[in-house]
Amino acid sequence: MKTQHMLRTNAIPTLALLLAGAALFSGCKPSESGSTPGASPRVSIQNKGSDTMVNLAQAWAEDYHKVKPEVSIEVSGGGSGVGIAALIKGTVDIANSSRNIKPGEIEQTRKSTGKEPKEFIVGYDALAVYVHKDNPLNEITMDQVAQIYKEGATITKWSDLGIKIPGGTSDEIVRVSRQSSSGTYEFLREHVLNNKDFKLGSRDMNGSKEVVELVGSTPTAIGYSGMGYATPAVKMLKVKAKDGEPAYEPNVENTLSKNYPIARSLQVYTLGEPSGATKDYIDWILSEAGQKIVESTGYVPLPAGDRVRK
């Protein structure tokens, strides 16, 4: 009888451990804090990735928490590559990315998790080319951007573009770029540099905001970042697809019409079809409420026909 009593007693903590383990490895993690009887269980959604999207993701998370206080969205940046790497490992519920996932990354995700990444386009962005507000340059061609940034670049001075920087400062162009894990870096490399390597010697920043801040404090600098990071200290250049064609400024209209030549989609990825709290959150992002936040943070919302009715 004593032995049977001990077995029954020991089974209780064993069962508790099993239940805790099951909760830990579910798609959306239940909160460790207690919940009121009858109330919805508290859950945490892990959201990681694009620095271009991090301010947008934080704004989404804060507003959604007001709607669903039982849901906590944990947002972190690091770059699109970092978010996708976390998705491949199965350590996030949602990966933010300002570039499309690569075929090799899809295959890695399948092998690692047994699931196919599911893509949701959540908005659009014009990848803006920034100069200091006092720089007299107003427009630039895609090829000129490439000739500033790529390996073997031929444009190294502002005078190469027919520009004299006010104040008698140096004529040398200071190239401000992003780290290689950035989706913005990857997008520029693919769509503007035609997959050529970046020239060494640029000032590579960890985040989109830092790029714009450095350009705004450096009269001879040029940089690239999402249009949502514009400040009064910088100027966004109009961009021509080719010499002799019209130059378009990065704005909502030109992004949706695809006239602006460095427009891109913003997307989130999940492991397979999302369910539960993660699905509800993505549906909200795609709804009128979520898309208003896209616009208010300086990006381009989805056309009305692409939104989810909620």
N, C-alpha and C positions, 0 to 999 in steps of 0.2 A: 504493500500500500504506500509506503514511504517513497519508493522508486517512482510509482505512477504519479504521485503528487508532484514530485520534482519535475517530471517530464511535462506535466500540464503547466507548471509555473514557468519553465524555461521557454515554452512555446510562445508566450505572450510577447517578450522582447524580440524574438525571432520574427514573428509576424509583423511587428511594428517596423523592423528594419526592412523587410521586404516591401512593405507599403511605401516607406520613405524612398527606397530605391526606385520604385515604379514612378513616383511623383517626380524625382530628379531627372529622369530620362524621358519624360513626356515632352511633346512639342512646346507647350507653354508651361512654364514652371509655376506651380502653386506657391504663394508667398509663405514664408515661415511664420508670419504673424497670424494670430488667431482671427477668426471671422465670426460675426454675429450669427447665431442660429437662425436659419431661414434666409440669410443673405447670400448673394452670389459668392462663390469662392474667389479669393484673391489670386490673380495670376500675374506673371512677369513675362514680357516678350522681349527677347534679346535682339537688338537691331544694330548692325555694324556696317561700316564701309565708307563710301565716298565722302571726302572732305567738301567737295562742291555741294553736296546735299545735306551736310550735317546740321546747318542752321535750320533748313527746311524740316528735317527729321525731328529736331528738337521742338520746333513750333507745332508740328503734328502731334507729337507725344504729349505736350502740355495741354493742348486743346482737347485731345481725346480723353485725357484723364479727367477732365471736367465733365465729359459726357458719361464716361464709364470709370468712376473712381476706384472700382475694384481691379482695374487693369493698369499695371505699371509697365511703361515701355522704357527699357534701358538703352539709351542711344550712345554710341561711340563712333569716332571717325577712324582715321588711319589710312584712308585711301580705298578706292574701289577694289584693288587687288587684295587688300587685307580683308575686306568684307567677303569677297568670293572665296578666299582661302579658308575663312572660318566656316562658310557654307559647305565647302568640300569636306571639312573635318566634322561637320554636323554639330558645331558649337553655337550656332545662331539660329534664330527663327526666321529672320529677314536680313538679307544682304542688300545694301544700297549700292548702286553702281551708276557712274556717269558714262560708262562704256558698255557695250554688249559683251556678255560672257563669251569666252573663246571655245571653239570645239574641243580643244584639249582639256579645258577646265570642266566642260560638261562630262567628258569621259571619266575624268578623275572623280567627279562627284558620284557618278554611277558606281564606279568601283568601290569607293569609300563608304557610301551610304546605301547603295542599292536603289537610290531614287534619282529621278530626272529633275533637274532644276526647272522651275516654273517661272516664266518672266511676266512681269506686269509693268507696262509703261505708265508712269505716274505723272508725267509732265514733260516739258521741253525747256531747253536752255540754248541761248546763243553764247558760244564760247567767244568772249570779247578779247580784243587786243587793246591793252591799256598803255597809255603814255602819261607823263606828268601833265597836269592841267595847263602849264605854261608852254608846253611843246607846241610849236606852230603846225605840226603835221596833223592833218585831218582825215586822211584816208590812206589805205595801203592795199596792195594786191596780195593774193595768196602766195604767189611766187616770191614776193619781197619778204614776207614773213618766213618762208622756207629758207631764203638766202641769208637771213639773220641767224636762224637757229640751227640749221643742219650742219653736219660735218662737212668741211670744205666750203663753208659759207663765204660768199663774195661781198656781203654788205657788213662792214664792221664799224663804220663811222656814220654819224648823222649826215655829214656832207655827201655821202654816197647816195642819199635820198634827196639831196638838194636842200637840206634843212640846216639852219644855224640855231643852236640852242641859246636862248637869251641869257645874259649875264656873263658871257665870256667863259663859261665852264668848258670842261673837256669835250672834245668831239667824239670820243669813243662811246659806242653803244654799250650800255650795261644790260646784259640779257638776264632777265629774271624768269626762272622756270620752276618746275615741280619735281619731286622725287619720283623715281621710276615705278613705284607702287600706285601712283595716282592714275585714275581713269582719264583725267584731263590731259596728263602727259601722254598717255597711250593714244587718246583721240587725236591730239595734234600731230603726233608722230605718224599715225596712219593716214589721216585725211589731209594734212598740210605738207608734211615732210615726205610723203609718199614712201613711208616705211624706212626712210634713211635714219641713221643714228643722229642723236643730238651732238652738236659741237661741245667739246669739253670747255670748262671755264665759266659756265653760267652760274648764277646764284640760285641754287635749288632750295625751294621753300617747302615746309611740311604741309602747309594748308593754303587754301584759296585766298583766305583773308590776308595772310602774310604776304602773298604776292602783290596784292593791291596796295597794301600799306607801304611796302618797300618802293614800289613805283611812285607812289604819292609823295614820298620823301626824297626821291632821287631824280633830279631834273633830266638826267641823261639816260634813264632806264626805259625799258619796254618789257611788258609781261603779258601773260594770258591767263584768264580766269573766267569763271561763270559771270554772266552779266548781273546777277543778283548781288555781287560784292562791290558794285560801283560806289564811289564816295565823291564828295566835292573836290578832293585833292587830285583826282585823275580824270582823264578823258578817254572815252571809248571810241576807237577809230572806226570809220566806215570801211568796209572791206569789199574789194572787187574779186570776183572769181578769176577773171583774167584781165590783162591790160586792155583797155579800150571798151570794156563793159561797164555798166553802171555800178557805182559803189553803194552799198546798203548799210544802214546802221543796225546794230543789234537791238531789236525791240520785239514786242509780241507779234505785231503784224507781219514783219519780215521773217520771223522765225516760222510762223505757221504757214506762210506762203512759200517757204523754202527759198526765198530770194536771198536771204542772208546766207553766205556760203559755208559758214562754220557753225550751223545749227545742229543740235543733237537731241536725242531723247534722253530722259532720265528714267531709270528703271529700278525695280526691286525684284529680288529673287527669293523663292522659297524652295524647300525640298519637297518636290511633288506638289499636288494640289493642297493648298492650305485648308485647315479645318479649325473649328472652334474659335477661340479668341483671336488667333492670327488672321483667319478668314474675315471675321467681323471688322478687324482693324483695317485690313487692306480694302475692303468694300467701302469703309468710311473715307479712306484716303482718296478713293476714286469717285466719291460722291461730291455733291455741290459744296458741302462744308469743307471737305479736305482740299478741294481744288481752289477755293477762295484763299486758303493759306499759301498754296503754290504762287498765286498771283501777288499776294501781299508781301511775300518774301523776295519778289523781284524776278520770278521765273514765269514761264508760260504755261497756263493751265491747259488741260485737255479740252478739245472742242466739246460743246454741249452733248452731241450725239454719242460721244465715247464715255460719258460719265455714268456711274451707277446711280439708279434712283433709290433713295433711302427716305 
